[in-house]
Amino acid sequence: MVVSCLHVFFIVAVLIIPRKIICLQKCYICSSEVSWEDCNSYSKTKEVVCPLRSPNCVKGELTCTSGEEKKTVFYKRCGAPEKTCNITAEDRPSCPYSESGWSSHFDNNCCDGNFCNSGSSQKISRAGIGVVMVVALWPLTDMY
């Protein structure tokens, strides 16, 4: 089996260079006070390229409580620059207006990968990508 320098460089690059340097995170964004189905509707969901330092996508629910009244805001966003499961303050959904005010609770789920916040949160590691690349390049090693 002969492996060229180009193959070795490519495999090392995939394993060492952080994916965020190679490409920007892409996420779905939407908000709905009705349901997830409403948030996921074609008219409300948008595909966006996240800011450079956004490490993940977020899918969550904001629960707003005022006395006996309770409302839920369903949302999808780009993650905040930190490695936490948060969204930026300026992009955070808010409770609807109420004269008595609301108490609120955010429940976020984060994921890493383009458009991963469409539904489930699945992660692929750089090592996993490297294994896939080695298997994909394996037939090329017999050509030399």
C-alpha positions in Angstrom: 0.0 0.0 0.0 1.5 3.3 -1.1 0.2 6.5 0.4 1.2 9.8 -1.2 2.2 13.0 0.8 -1.0 14.5 -0.5 -3.1 11.8 1.2 -1.3 12.2 4.4 -1.6 16.0 4.3 -5.4 15.7 3.6 -6.0 13.2 6.5 -3.9 15.3 8.9 -5.7 18.5 7.9 -9.1 16.9 8.5 -8.0 15.7 11.9 -6.1 18.7 13.2 -7.7 21.9 11.6 -10.8 22.8 13.5 -13.8 22.6 11.2 -14.9 26.1 12.2 -11.8 27.5 10.4 -12.7 25.7 7.2 -16.4 26.7 7.1 -18.9 28.7 9.0 -21.7 27.1 11.0 -25.1 27.2 9.3 -28.3 26.9 11.3 -32.1 27.2 11.0 -33.7 30.2 12.7 -37.4 30.6 13.5 -39.8 31.6 16.4 -43.3 30.7 17.1 -45.7 31.3 20.0 -48.0 28.5 18.5 -46.1 25.2 18.1 -43.0 23.5 16.6 -44.9 22.8 13.5 -45.6 26.5 13.1 -42.0 27.4 13.8 -40.9 24.8 11.2 -43.3 26.1 8.5 -41.7 27.2 5.3 -42.7 30.8 5.8 -41.1 31.1 9.3 -37.9 29.0 9.0 -34.9 30.5 7.5 -31.4 29.2 6.7 -28.6 31.4 8.0 -24.8 31.5 8.1 -23.9 32.1 11.7 -21.4 34.6 12.9 -17.8 33.5 12.8 -17.5 32.6 16.4 -20.8 30.7 16.7 -19.8 27.1 17.7 -23.2 25.5 17.4 -26.9 25.7 16.6 -29.6 25.9 19.3 -33.2 24.6 19.4 -35.2 25.6 22.5 -38.3 26.6 24.2 -38.9 29.7 26.3 -41.6 29.2 28.9 -43.2 32.4 30.1 -45.3 32.4 33.3 -47.5 35.2 34.8 -49.7 34.0 37.6 -51.8 31.2 36.2 -51.1 32.2 32.6 -48.4 30.2 30.7 -47.0 30.7 27.2 -44.3 29.0 25.3 -42.1 30.4 22.6 -40.5 27.8 20.3 -37.3 28.9 18.6 -34.2 27.9 16.7 -31.0 30.1 16.6 -27.2 30.2 16.1 -25.3 29.6 19.3 -23.5 32.2 21.3 -19.7 32.6 20.8 -18.9 30.7 24.0 -18.9 26.9 24.1 -22.2 26.9 26.2 -25.6 26.0 25.1 -26.8 29.6 24.9 -27.8 32.2 22.3 -26.7 35.8 22.1 -28.7 38.2 24.3 -29.7 40.3 21.2 -31.0 37.2 19.5 -32.9 35.8 22.5 -36.7 35.5 22.1 -38.8 37.3 24.6 -42.1 36.7 26.3 -45.1 38.5 24.8 -46.2 41.7 26.5 -48.0 41.4 29.8 -49.0 44.2 32.2 -48.2 42.0 35.2 -44.8 40.9 33.8 -43.5 37.4 33.1 -41.1 35.1 34.7 -39.2 33.1 32.1 -37.2 29.9 31.7 -35.1 28.9 28.7 -34.7 25.2 27.8 -32.0 24.9 25.1 -30.7 21.9 23.1 -27.4 22.5 21.3 -25.9 20.6 18.3 -22.8 20.9 16.2 -23.1 20.7 12.4 -24.8 22.5 9.6 -28.5 22.7 10.0 -28.4 20.2 12.9 -31.2 22.1 14.7 -33.9 20.9 12.3 -34.8 18.1 14.7 -32.4 15.8 16.6 -29.1 16.8 18.0 -26.4 14.5 16.5 -22.7 15.2 16.7 -19.9 14.0 14.5 -16.4 14.3 15.8 -13.3 15.2 13.8 -12.0 11.7 14.5 -15.1 10.2 13.0 -14.7 12.4 9.9 -11.0 11.2 9.7 -12.1 7.6 9.7 -14.6 8.3 7.0 -11.9 10.0 4.9 -9.4 7.2 5.4 -12.0 4.6 4.3 -13.0 6.8 1.3 -9.4 7.3 0.2 -8.4 3.7 0.7 -9.1 2.6 -2.9 -6.8 5.4 -4.1 -3.8 3.9 -2.3 -3.9 0.9 -4.7 -3.5 3.1 -7.7 0.2 3.9 -7.0 
